[in-house]
């Protein structure tokens, strides 16, 4: 039996000492906020020597305030990164089969395989959800995973997902991963399915503070669902799953939404700048439009693994090779939007291998 592997970007996907700039991880281009860093330094001695709050009380209250204040604490689960919550969701609701549109984030499949579930895939059509194919293949599925904005392709239509939810059998749990939604352009007015958790008790919405607030090393995420659904997920939480420093960092980060606003402006400006320069100046690469903090680059020559390795070897630039995404091939790399100086560095590096 072939062991299924789930690959990720990040400096530890290669020799970390060879990475000068990491474009393979889709993290806030500003990194962690100064307010969070200050709070970490101040509270490190105290929080390092006491057990964390196992109920995440203060953090849950702050998340509810951040989301508008209308939720109950019973609707929120906190995880050691969003990934822990993917696994807890699977342990709670998956028994036989899941349906996953592809390409998408690989942890949905890995978590499902670990409990022995059968995996069905519904390929995207022109980078969009094929809801007819999803409905056709959903029979006998315990759960469907929808990543929106999708990693690695970008934002799906809210209305299309809503239409899909309305048509699906209500016994099927729908896991909607909104880890990148805070980076969507403001003029797109992205709606969240958190507002639908009481109308559709079978949906679970995932968010990540790791990506939005630059807390990748601290690991912090949360999911929101109807209280009856959230209570079942909670039964799979291990004690003290989120350390005290991460909880405190999350509370402080959520009080500093200006950090997200600044990042969103940078992302919009820099992504447009990169589109223009890649598509107008280069022969070997085409940037595909996106609404979030990452975008695909199509390769007209060579393959994605060779391009990744060449950029890393020549310039210390790490991009995400997309050949291991199910439903993709060696013609795509994924690139995070970073600061202007770093994006100029990427442009120079791409030009150095353009043919």
Secondary structure, 3 states (H helix, E strand, C coil): CCCCCCCCCCHHHCCHHHCCEECCCCCCCCCCCHHHHHHHHHHHHHHCCCCCCCCCHHHHHHHHHHCCCCCCHHHEEEECCHHHHHHHHHHHHCCCEEEEEECCCCHHHHHHHHCCCEEEEEECECCECCHHHHHHHCCCCCEEEEECCECCCECCCHHHHHHHHHHCCCCCEEEEECCCHHHCCHHHCCCCHHHHCCCCCCEEEEEEHHHHCCCCCCCCEEEEECHHHHHHHHCCCCCCCCCHHHHHHHHHHHCCCHHHHHHHHHHHHHHHHHHHHHHHHCCCEEECCCCCCEEEEEECCCCHHHHHHHHHHHHCEECEEHHHCCCCCCCEEEEECCCHHHHHHHHHHHHHHCC
